[in-house]
Amino acid sequence: MRHAAGEFKYLGIREDTSLAGLAKLAPAFDKQGVLTVGNSSQISDGAAALLVASEQALKKHKLKPIAQVLGGAWAAGESWRYVEAPVAAVKKLLDKLDKSIDDFDLIEKQRGVRDKQRVV
């Protein structure tokens, strides 16, 4: 969520949450279930859309781009060190693009399902 000052703040964890409060929450889907509003993702998780368009489509539909895909890279390592792969992939991509991390306004690392990770 963007604040007036232009800073981003993740609002998924409520400061007033307590273990006692979470323990009082009723299951959301099944009376015998374990999923509650306290242990499930908030509605904003994954709430995004992306339109990828060519230069020709931008002109034809009079679209104004707000971002540009410059390239991609991947890296791998030992399976138990999978969380480190994005670091190597980012280094590889920066070298490929002849850029530094300071050339970018916003860097977001997203952890996907299981061990898949991507850096945007």
Contacts in CASP RR format, 6 or more apart in sequence:
PFRMAT RR
TARGET T0000
AUTHOR 0000-0000-0000
METHOD contacts of the structure
MODEL  1
MRHAAGEFKYLGIREDTSLAGLAKLAPAFDKQGVLTVGNSSQISDGAAAL
LVASEQALKKHKLKPIAQVLGGAWAAGESWRYVEAPVAAVKKLLDKLDKS
IDDFDLIEKQRGVRDKQRVV
1 8 0 8 1.000
1 9 0 8 1.000
1 10 0 8 1.000
1 11 0 8 1.000
2 8 0 8 1.000
3 9 0 8 1.000
8 106 0 8 1.000
11 44 0 8 1.000
12 42 0 8 1.000
12 44 0 8 1.000
17 38 0 8 1.000
22 36 0 8 1.000
22 38 0 8 1.000
22 39 0 8 1.000
25 36 0 8 1.000
25 37 0 8 1.000
25 38 0 8 1.000
26 36 0 8 1.000
27 33 0 8 1.000
27 34 0 8 1.000
27 35 0 8 1.000
27 36 0 8 1.000
28 35 0 8 1.000
28 36 0 8 1.000
28 37 0 8 1.000
28 40 0 8 1.000
29 35 0 8 1.000
51 63 0 8 1.000
52 69 0 8 1.000
53 61 0 8 1.000
53 63 0 8 1.000
53 65 0 8 1.000
57 63 0 8 1.000
58 64 0 8 1.000
58 65 0 8 1.000
70 97 0 8 1.000
70 99 0 8 1.000
71 93 0 8 1.000
71 96 0 8 1.000
71 97 0 8 1.000
72 89 0 8 1.000
72 93 0 8 1.000
72 96 0 8 1.000
73 89 0 8 1.000
73 90 0 8 1.000
73 92 0 8 1.000
73 93 0 8 1.000
73 96 0 8 1.000
74 85 0 8 1.000
74 89 0 8 1.000
74 92 0 8 1.000
75 85 0 8 1.000
75 86 0 8 1.000
75 87 0 8 1.000
75 88 0 8 1.000
75 89 0 8 1.000
75 92 0 8 1.000
76 85 0 8 1.000
77 84 0 8 1.000
77 85 0 8 1.000
77 88 0 8 1.000
79 115 0 8 1.000
82 115 0 8 1.000
82 117 0 8 1.000
83 117 0 8 1.000
85 117 0 8 1.000
86 109 0 8 1.000
86 117 0 8 1.000
86 118 0 8 1.000
86 119 0 8 1.000
89 119 0 8 1.000
90 101 0 8 1.000
90 119 0 8 1.000
94 100 0 8 1.000
94 101 0 8 1.000
101 107 0 8 1.000
107 119 0 8 1.000
107 120 0 8 1.000
108 119 0 8 1.000
108 120 0 8 1.000
109 117 0 8 1.000
109 118 0 8 1.000
109 119 0 8 1.000
109 120 0 8 1.000
110 117 0 8 1.000
110 118 0 8 1.000
110 119 0 8 1.000
110 120 0 8 1.000
111 117 0 8 1.000
112 118 0 8 1.000
END
